[in-house]
Amino acid sequence: MTVRTRIAPSPTGDPHVGTAYIALFNLCFARQHGGQFILRIEDTDRVRSTAESEQMILDSLRWLGLEWDEGPDVGGPHGPYRQSERGELYAEYARQLIEAGHAFKCYRTSEELDELREARKAEGLHLALKPADLALPEDEVARRESEGWPFVVRMQVPDEGICVVKDMLRGTIEVDWAQVDAQILLKSDGMPTYHLANVVDDHLMGITHVLRGEEWINSAPKHQLLYEYFGWQMPVLCHMPLLRNPDKSKLSKRKNPTSINYYRRMGFLPQAVLNYLGRMGWSMPDEREKFSLDEMMAHFDVHRVSLGGPVFDLDKLTWLNGVYIREDLDDDAFLEALKQWAFNEEYVRQILPQVRPRVETLSDVAPLAGHFFSGLPKIDESSFESIKLEREELLKLLQFLTWRLETVQRWDKDALLAEVKSLAEVFELKMKAFLAPVFIAVTGSATSTSVMDAMAILGSDMTRARLRHAIAVLGGVSKKQAKRFEKEYRAL
């Protein structure tokens, strides 16, 4: 048997370090066994998936030095490797499940589903909806079907008992079937959910081992049941520990930079980032902290993975990056790294139109454009003294803008300007007054190049990181404020 592993990211945002972490371990496991590593794009979310996000995923993984044997850009014998291009396959397998009695069409409306859940909650029951809970009278099903009501395809699941799942790291996992709902397999738009597409694709692509995050443990019973329904052999499961913030909470962009693009833009070396990810819950046999990808693959043993939640410590990563710069880069290599990082023609050409109209001597360029070639600005509370807003209103403005920018899919000046104008109206501020604190947060100065152009050039990750940094230097948002802000933001 040839070992085949895969990574299957969704192109719905910035490339996440968690994706790289799981990809690294899948690659190392495959190479340890002389096997193959596959990249598959799970783009069934038609609303949020974008080609730009897919390209960022491919670029960021390659920047780290991760390579795959099959994928949407390199091809392979099991394509297509985008789920959006495999729709007919999923519809056919959903039909087979319905005909075998393992799945059913559900015509329930979202309002009816909410009522069912509220009723179960009031009775103190598990919120998982079972086929019996969702059943409609036969004549009502016939009426809705004849009238062309939208429907989803759901899987049949047991009402009670224990599902036993085998895990390569965790041994036997037991999940109560009472907590497992009648999962939607095919959405009303004909696109599959993760669960059906995942199982069908893993089988058809010959995946033998699935190394994925522990957040998928509760989905394992559904997947195992689908394999049983189809009569297929299930891949060996291995649920990796989640990356954690220093406070042990799940790594999230609200508390830590999570985009690979952020670390690339900050000037981290790819080999240092990859090395650090390899240290997340795993160690070399000799416990050394600095090692290459080739060394990790040569000594990899998945059973050395620790189940304690590995802490993603930015200070530790920064230290390790410094070690790489000092030990691995001579002057020529250092110069080349600087060129690749920011002093390259493609990036500088974006900046020139912002700088050239504003300078009289070439020596004016560095102070005027320094924010394009730096990490987080050197700002403190005094930097915002000129802003005529109360502290809470200032924090709310920066926090609301950060949240709003997290939803921007097409990161360009026009899209950003639309979001800023919308929020300026909410705060009843003219654009100049609204942008004044944003100017300082993003550029580190009250006078510099256009802040809107700067945001577009710096990118989503760096822009949001600088806004979060500004919030932090202003004292941060307390838990009480956060609850109030979130309530107000949701009401917009």
C-alpha positions as CSV (number, residue, x, y, z in Angstrom):
1,M,0.0,0.0,0.0
2,T,1.3,3.4,-1.0
3,V,0.7,6.0,1.8
4,R,-1.2,9.0,0.5
5,T,-2.0,12.0,2.7
6,R,-3.7,15.3,1.8
7,I,-4.3,18.9,2.9
8,A,-7.7,20.4,1.9
9,P,-7.9,24.1,2.6
10,S,-10.8,26.3,1.8
11,P,-10.0,29.4,-0.2
12,T,-12.2,31.8,1.9
13,G,-9.6,34.2,3.3
14,D,-6.0,34.7,4.2
15,P,-3.8,31.5,4.3
16,H,-3.7,30.3,7.9
17,V,-0.7,29.1,9.8
18,G,-2.9,26.3,11.0
19,T,-3.2,25.1,7.4
20,A,0.6,25.2,7.0
21,Y,1.0,23.3,10.3
22,I,-1.3,20.5,9.2
23,A,0.2,20.4,5.7
24,L,3.7,20.1,7.2
25,F,2.8,17.1,9.2
26,N,0.9,15.4,6.4
27,L,3.9,16.0,4.1
28,C,6.4,14.6,6.7
29,F,4.2,11.5,7.3
30,A,3.9,10.8,3.6
31,R,7.6,11.2,3.0
32,Q,8.5,9.1,6.0
33,H,6.6,6.2,4.4
34,G,7.8,6.9,0.8
35,G,4.3,8.1,0.0
36,Q,2.6,10.9,-1.7
37,F,1.1,14.2,-0.5
38,I,-1.9,15.8,-2.2
39,L,-3.4,19.3,-2.2
40,R,-7.1,19.6,-2.7
41,I,-9.1,22.8,-2.7
42,E,-12.4,22.6,-0.8
43,D,-14.3,25.5,-2.5
44,T,-17.9,24.4,-2.1
45,D,-18.7,27.7,-0.3
46,R,-19.7,29.6,-3.4
47,V,-20.2,32.9,-1.6
48,R,-16.8,33.1,0.2
49,S,-14.5,31.1,-2.0
50,T,-12.3,33.2,-4.3
51,A,-9.6,32.5,-6.9
52,E,-7.4,35.1,-5.2
53,S,-7.6,33.3,-1.9
54,E,-6.7,30.0,-3.6
55,Q,-3.7,31.5,-5.2
56,M,-2.6,33.0,-1.9
57,I,-2.8,29.5,-0.3
58,L,-0.6,28.0,-3.1
59,D,1.9,30.8,-2.9
60,S,2.2,30.8,0.8
61,L,2.7,27.1,1.1
62,R,5.3,27.2,-1.6
63,W,7.0,30.1,0.1
64,L,7.4,27.9,3.1
65,G,9.0,25.2,1.0
66,L,6.0,22.7,1.1
67,E,5.5,20.9,-2.2
68,W,2.7,18.5,-3.2
69,D,2.7,15.6,-5.7
70,E,-0.9,16.3,-7.0
71,G,-3.0,19.3,-6.9
72,P,-5.0,21.9,-8.9
73,D,-1.9,23.6,-10.3
74,V,0.2,20.5,-11.0
75,G,-2.5,18.1,-12.0
76,G,-2.5,14.3,-11.3
77,P,-4.4,11.1,-12.0
78,H,-7.2,11.9,-9.5
79,G,-8.4,15.3,-10.7
80,P,-10.0,17.7,-10.8
81,Y,-8.6,18.8,-7.5
82,R,-11.2,21.6,-6.9
83,Q,-14.4,20.4,-5.3
84,S,-16.4,23.0,-7.3
85,E,-15.4,21.1,-10.4
86,R,-16.6,17.7,-9.0
87,G,-20.3,18.6,-8.4
88,E,-21.8,15.8,-10.5
89,L,-19.8,13.2,-8.5
90,Y,-21.3,14.3,-5.2
91,A,-24.8,14.4,-6.5
92,E,-24.5,10.8,-7.8
93,Y,-23.2,9.5,-4.5
94,A,-25.9,11.4,-2.6
95,R,-28.5,9.7,-4.9
96,Q,-27.0,6.3,-4.0
97,L,-27.4,7.0,-0.3
98,I,-31.0,8.1,-0.8
99,E,-31.8,4.9,-2.8
100,A,-30.1,2.8,-0.1
101,G,-32.1,4.4,2.6
102,H,-29.0,6.0,4.2
103,A,-30.0,9.5,3.4
104,F,-33.2,11.5,2.8
105,K,-34.5,14.7,1.3
106,C,-35.4,17.3,3.9
107,Y,-37.8,20.0,3.0
108,R,-37.8,21.7,6.4
109,T,-37.5,25.5,6.3
110,S,-34.9,27.4,8.4
111,E,-37.7,28.8,10.5
112,E,-39.0,25.3,11.2
113,L,-35.5,24.2,12.1
114,D,-35.1,27.1,14.6
115,E,-38.4,26.2,16.2
116,L,-37.4,22.5,16.6
117,R,-34.1,23.5,18.2
118,E,-35.7,25.9,20.6
119,A,-38.2,23.3,21.6
120,R,-35.5,20.7,22.3
121,K,-33.5,23.3,24.2
122,A,-36.6,24.2,26.3
123,E,-37.0,20.5,27.1
124,G,-33.3,20.2,28.1
125,L,-32.6,17.7,25.3
126,H,-29.5,17.4,23.0
127,L,-29.8,20.0,20.2
128,A,-28.8,17.4,17.6
129,L,-31.7,16.9,15.2
130,K,-32.5,13.3,14.3
131,P,-34.3,12.1,11.2
132,A,-37.4,11.4,13.3
133,D,-37.4,15.1,14.5
134,L,-37.2,16.3,10.9
135,A,-39.8,14.0,9.5
136,L,-42.8,15.6,7.8
137,P,-46.1,13.8,7.0
138,E,-45.9,12.0,3.7
139,D,-48.6,14.2,2.1
140,E,-46.7,17.4,3.2
141,V,-43.5,16.0,1.7
142,A,-45.4,15.3,-1.5
143,R,-46.9,18.8,-1.6
144,R,-43.6,20.5,-1.0
145,E,-41.9,18.3,-3.6
146,S,-44.6,19.0,-6.2
147,E,-44.4,22.7,-5.6
148,G,-40.7,22.7,-6.1
149,W,-39.7,23.6,-2.6
150,P,-35.9,23.7,-1.9
151,F,-34.5,20.8,-0.1
152,V,-31.3,19.5,1.3
153,V,-30.0,15.9,1.5
154,R,-29.4,14.7,5.1
155,M,-27.8,11.5,6.3
156,Q,-29.5,8.9,8.5
157,V,-27.8,8.7,11.9
158,P,-28.5,6.4,15.0
159,D,-30.6,7.8,17.8
160,E,-28.6,6.2,20.6
161,G,-25.6,4.2,21.4
162,I,-21.9,4.8,21.3
163,C,-19.7,5.3,18.1
164,V,-16.2,4.0,18.5
165,V,-13.6,5.7,16.4
166,K,-9.9,4.7,16.2
167,D,-7.3,7.4,16.2
168,M,-3.6,6.9,15.5
169,L,-2.6,9.3,18.4
170,R,-5.5,9.1,20.8
171,G,-6.4,5.4,20.6
172,T,-10.1,4.7,21.0
173,I,-12.5,7.7,20.9
174,E,-16.1,7.3,22.0
175,V,-18.8,9.6,20.9
176,D,-22.5,9.4,22.0
177,W,-24.7,9.1,18.9
178,A,-27.3,11.2,20.7
179,Q,-25.0,14.2,20.1
180,V,-24.7,13.6,16.4
181,D,-27.2,15.3,14.1
182,A,-28.7,14.2,10.8
183,Q,-25.9,16.0,8.9
184,I,-26.6,17.9,5.7
185,L,-24.7,16.2,2.9
186,L,-26.0,18.1,-0.1
187,K,-27.1,21.8,0.2
188,S,-30.1,23.2,-1.5
189,D,-27.9,24.7,-4.2
190,G,-26.6,21.3,-5.1
191,M,-23.2,21.7,-3.6
192,P,-22.0,19.2,-1.1
193,T,-21.1,20.0,2.5
194,Y,-17.6,19.3,3.8
195,H,-18.7,15.9,5.1
196,L,-19.9,14.3,1.9
197,A,-17.2,15.8,-0.3
198,N,-14.5,14.9,2.2
199,V,-15.4,11.3,2.3
200,V,-16.0,10.9,-1.5
201,D,-12.8,12.7,-2.4
202,D,-10.6,10.9,0.1
203,H,-11.9,7.6,-1.2
204,L,-11.6,8.4,-4.9
205,M,-8.2,9.9,-4.4
206,G,-6.9,6.9,-2.5
207,I,-6.1,8.8,0.7
208,T,-4.8,6.2,3.2
209,H,-4.2,8.5,6.3
210,V,-6.0,11.6,7.3
211,L,-4.0,13.9,9.6
212,R,-6.3,16.8,10.6
213,G,-7.0,19.2,13.5
214,E,-8.7,17.9,16.6
215,E,-11.7,20.2,15.9
216,W,-12.8,17.4,13.5
217,I,-13.1,14.7,16.2
218,N,-16.8,15.3,16.6
219,S,-17.3,14.9,12.8
220,A,-15.5,11.5,12.8
221,P,-18.6,9.5,13.6
222,K,-20.4,11.0,10.6
223,H,-17.5,10.2,8.3
224,Q,-17.1,6.7,9.7
225,L,-20.8,6.1,9.1
226,L,-20.6,7.3,5.5
227,Y,-17.7,4.9,4.8
228,E,-19.9,2.1,6.2
229,Y,-22.8,3.2,4.1
230,F,-20.7,3.2,0.9
231,G,-18.9,0.0,1.8
232,W,-15.5,1.7,1.6
233,Q,-12.4,1.3,3.8
234,M,-11.9,4.3,6.0
235,P,-8.5,6.0,6.0
236,V,-6.6,5.9,9.3
237,L,-7.4,9.0,11.3
238,C,-5.0,11.1,13.3
239,H,-6.3,14.2,15.0
240,M,-3.6,16.7,15.6
241,P,-3.6,19.1,18.6
242,L,-4.8,22.6,17.9
243,L,-2.4,25.5,17.9
244,R,-3.1,27.7,21.0
245,N,-2.6,31.3,22.0
246,P,-0.4,31.9,25.0
247,D,-3.5,32.0,27.2
248,K,-4.3,28.4,25.9
249,S,-7.3,29.6,23.9
250,K,-7.6,28.4,20.3
251,L,-5.2,30.3,18.0
252,S,-7.3,33.0,16.4
253,K,-6.8,36.2,14.4
254,R,-8.5,38.2,17.1
255,K,-5.6,37.5,19.5
256,N,-2.6,36.6,17.3
257,P,-1.6,37.2,13.6
258,T,-2.7,33.9,12.0
259,S,-2.0,34.6,8.3
260,I,1.1,33.2,6.7
261,N,1.2,36.4,4.6
262,Y,1.6,38.4,7.8
263,Y,4.8,36.6,8.8
264,R,6.1,36.8,5.2
265,R,5.4,40.6,5.2
266,M,7.0,41.1,8.6
267,G,10.3,39.7,7.3
268,F,10.3,36.2,8.8
269,L,12.4,33.7,6.9
270,P,10.3,30.8,5.5
271,Q,12.7,28.2,6.9
272,A,12.4,29.7,10.4
273,V,8.5,29.7,10.3
274,L,8.5,26.1,9.0
275,N,10.9,25.0,11.7
276,Y,8.8,26.7,14.3
277,L,5.6,25.0,13.1
278,G,7.5,21.7,13.2
279,R,8.1,22.3,16.9
280,M,4.3,22.6,17.5
281,G,3.6,19.5,19.5
282,W,6.6,17.5,18.0
283,S,10.3,17.3,18.7
284,M,13.4,15.8,17.1
285,P,14.8,12.7,18.8
286,D,17.7,14.8,20.1
287,E,15.4,17.6,21.2
288,R,17.3,20.2,19.1
289,E,15.2,23.4,18.4
290,K,16.7,24.3,15.0
291,F,16.2,21.9,12.1
292,S,15.4,21.9,8.4
293,L,12.5,20.4,6.6
294,D,14.7,17.6,5.2
295,E,15.9,16.8,8.8
296,M,12.4,16.7,10.1
297,M,11.3,14.4,7.3
298,A,14.3,12.1,7.9
299,H,13.5,11.8,11.6
300,F,9.7,12.1,11.6
301,D,7.7,9.8,13.8
302,V,4.0,10.8,14.3
303,H,4.0,9.1,17.7
304,R,6.3,11.8,19.0
305,V,3.4,14.3,18.7
306,S,2.3,15.5,22.1
307,L,-1.4,16.0,22.6
308,G,-1.0,19.0,24.9
309,G,-2.1,22.1,23.0
310,P,1.1,23.6,21.4
311,V,1.4,27.3,22.2
312,F,2.1,29.6,19.2
313,D,4.4,32.0,20.9
314,L,5.3,35.0,18.6
315,D,8.3,35.9,20.8
316,K,9.7,32.4,20.5
317,L,9.3,32.5,16.7
318,T,10.9,35.9,16.5
319,W,13.9,34.6,18.5
320,L,14.2,31.5,16.3
321,N,14.0,33.7,13.2
322,G,16.9,35.8,14.6
323,V,19.0,32.7,15.0
324,Y,18.4,31.8,11.4
325,I,19.4,35.3,10.2
326,R,22.6,35.3,12.2
327,E,23.6,31.7,11.7
328,D,22.4,30.8,8.2
329,L,22.7,34.1,6.2
330,D,26.1,35.5,5.2
331,D,26.1,39.0,3.7
332,D,25.2,37.9,0.2
333,A,22.3,35.7,1.5
334,F,21.1,38.5,3.8
335,L,21.0,40.9,0.9
336,E,19.1,38.5,-1.2
337,A,16.6,37.9,1.6
338,L,16.1,41.7,1.9
339,K,15.4,41.9,-1.9
340,Q,12.9,39.0,-1.8
341,W,11.2,40.5,1.3
342,A,10.5,44.1,0.3
343,F,13.3,45.6,-1.8
344,N,12.1,44.0,-5.0
345,E,10.9,45.8,-8.1
346,E,7.3,44.5,-8.0
347,Y,6.7,45.8,-4.5
348,V,8.7,49.1,-4.8
349,R,6.8,49.9,-8.1
350,Q,3.6,49.9,-6.1
351,I,5.1,52.5,-3.7
352,L,6.7,54.9,-6.2
353,P,3.4,56.6,-7.2
354,Q,2.7,57.4,-3.5
355,V,6.2,58.8,-2.8
356,R,7.4,60.6,-6.0
357,P,4.9,63.5,-6.0
358,R,5.7,64.2,-2.3
359,V,9.6,64.3,-2.4
360,E,12.1,67.0,-3.3
361,T,15.3,65.0,-2.7
362,L,15.9,61.3,-2.7
363,S,16.7,61.5,1.0
364,D,13.0,62.3,1.6
365,V,12.0,58.8,0.6
366,A,13.0,56.8,3.6
367,P,11.1,58.9,6.2
368,L,8.1,59.2,3.9
369,A,7.9,55.6,2.9
370,G,9.3,53.9,5.9
371,H,6.0,52.3,6.9
372,F,6.1,50.2,3.7
373,F,9.3,48.6,4.8
374,S,8.7,48.0,8.5
375,G,6.6,45.8,10.8
376,L,4.4,47.3,13.5
377,P,4.8,51.1,13.8
378,K,6.6,52.6,16.8
379,I,3.6,54.3,18.3
380,D,2.3,54.8,21.9
381,E,-0.6,56.6,23.5
382,S,0.9,60.0,22.9
383,S,0.8,59.4,19.2
384,F,-3.0,59.8,19.3
385,E,-3.0,63.1,21.3
386,S,-4.2,65.1,18.3
387,I,-7.2,62.9,17.8
388,K,-10.3,64.7,19.0
389,L,-12.2,61.6,20.2
390,E,-12.9,60.2,23.6
391,R,-10.8,57.2,24.4
392,E,-13.7,54.7,24.2
393,E,-14.9,56.1,21.0
394,L,-11.4,55.9,19.5
395,L,-11.1,52.3,20.6
396,K,-14.5,51.5,19.2
397,L,-13.6,53.1,15.8
398,L,-10.4,51.1,15.5
399,Q,-12.1,47.9,16.7
400,F,-15.1,48.3,14.3
401,L,-12.8,48.9,11.4
402,T,-10.7,45.8,12.2
403,W,-13.8,43.7,12.4
404,R,-15.1,45.2,9.1
405,L,-11.9,44.6,7.3
406,E,-11.9,40.9,8.4
407,T,-14.9,40.5,6.0
408,V,-13.4,42.1,3.0
409,Q,-12.8,39.5,0.3
410,R,-11.5,41.7,-2.6
411,W,-8.6,43.7,-1.0
412,D,-8.2,46.8,-3.1
413,K,-8.6,50.6,-2.6
414,D,-12.1,50.8,-3.9
415,A,-13.4,48.0,-1.7
416,L,-11.6,49.4,1.3
417,L,-12.9,53.0,0.6
418,A,-16.5,51.7,0.6
419,E,-16.0,50.1,4.0
420,V,-14.4,53.2,5.5
421,K,-17.2,55.4,4.1
422,S,-19.8,53.2,5.5
423,L,-18.3,53.2,9.0
424,A,-17.6,56.9,8.9
425,E,-21.4,57.4,8.5
426,V,-22.0,55.1,11.4
427,F,-19.7,57.2,13.6
428,E,-21.2,60.4,12.1
429,L,-17.7,61.6,11.2
430,K,-16.3,63.2,8.0
431,M,-13.8,61.0,6.2
432,K,-10.9,63.1,7.2
433,A,-11.8,62.9,10.9
434,F,-12.5,59.1,10.7
435,L,-9.2,58.4,9.0
436,A,-7.0,60.5,11.3
437,P,-6.5,57.8,13.9
438,V,-6.4,55.1,11.1
439,F,-3.6,57.1,9.5
440,I,-1.5,57.0,12.7
441,A,-2.3,53.3,13.3
442,V,-1.3,52.2,9.8
443,T,1.5,54.5,8.9
444,G,2.8,55.4,12.4
445,S,2.6,59.1,11.6
446,A,0.1,61.9,11.2
447,T,1.7,62.9,7.9
448,S,2.6,60.4,5.3
449,T,1.4,58.9,2.0
450,S,-2.3,58.2,1.5
451,V,-3.5,55.8,4.2
452,M,-6.0,54.1,1.8
453,D,-3.3,53.4,-0.7
454,A,-1.0,52.2,2.1
455,M,-3.7,49.8,3.3
456,A,-4.1,48.4,-0.2
457,I,-0.4,48.0,-0.7
458,L,0.4,46.6,2.8
459,G,-2.3,44.0,2.4
460,S,-5.0,42.7,4.7
461,D,-2.8,40.9,7.2
462,M,-0.4,43.8,8.0
463,T,-3.2,46.4,8.0
464,R,-5.3,44.5,10.5
465,A,-2.2,43.7,12.6
466,R,-1.3,47.4,12.8
467,L,-4.9,48.3,13.8
468,R,-4.8,45.7,16.5
469,H,-1.4,47.0,17.6
470,A,-2.9,50.5,17.9
471,I,-5.7,49.2,20.0
472,A,-3.2,47.5,22.3
473,V,-1.0,50.6,22.8
474,L,-4.2,52.6,23.7
475,G,-4.8,50.2,26.6
476,G,-6.7,47.5,24.7
477,V,-10.4,46.7,24.9
478,S,-11.7,45.3,28.2
479,K,-14.0,42.3,28.3
480,K,-16.8,44.6,29.3
481,Q,-16.1,46.9,26.4
482,A,-15.7,44.0,24.0
483,K,-19.2,42.7,24.9
484,R,-20.7,46.2,24.4
485,F,-18.8,46.8,21.2
486,E,-19.8,43.4,19.7
487,K,-23.4,44.1,20.5
488,E,-23.3,47.5,18.8
489,Y,-21.4,46.1,15.9
490,R,-23.9,43.2,15.3
491,A,-26.7,45.8,15.3
492,L,-25.1,47.8,12.4
